[in-house]
Amino acid sequence: MQLSPVEKTYLLALARRTIERALQRQAVHIPVQEILPYPADLVSQVSAGASALKTPSGAFVTLEKGKALRGCIGRMVAVRPLEETVRDMALEAAFEDPRFPPLSEEELPRCSIEISVLSPLERCDNPKDVVVGHHGLYLIHRGRAGVLLPQVPVEQGWNREEFLDYLCRKAGLPPGSYQEPGAELYTFTATVFSEV
């Protein structure tokens, strides 16, 4: 999905403002434009239905404190308009990631926000087609699922095999499980942007 610089800036501000409102115990499940009004140069696009903000899309919101992960939650499948997905995932990353306690008001100023807007999933029948740094991976097998965003193997310095094996571990499966009969491996790409 193509996003303009203004749309990216708006989505980052929307994520931050949504978390701020939740920390201040204000309502966040109101129309997104009431949380943060559209910038002037987006109003006509949104009104005409030409903005990517209104297009259903999967997305992840990642919070980092310094260089450490502080929360990351996303939705793989396009269910709601992108701006609503970002709003909802910002709340979940801040307050519902089971790996971390809920974000505190004191922590938010020290956190940076990254958004990954996902392409539709594509079935991957040949793991050798996976391109590190370009593809994200999603695995469904034995009633379990795991996902790794495209930027993760680059940040970790993994090669393709390591990427696939860590995906299995993320799904709670042994390394190499993606090769077993019945395993469903998908690739996707992401438009990734952040505050820093």
Secondary structure, DSSP 8 states (H G I E B T S, - for coil): ----HHHHHHHHHHHHHHHHHHHTT---SS-HHHHS---HHHHHHHHTT--GGGSB--EEEEEEETTEEEEEEEESS--SBHHHHHHHHHHHHHHT-TTS----TTTGGGEEEEEEEE---EE-S-GGG--TTT-EEEEEETTEEEEE-THHHHHHT--HHHHHHHHHHHTT--TTGGGSTT-EEEEE-EEEEE--
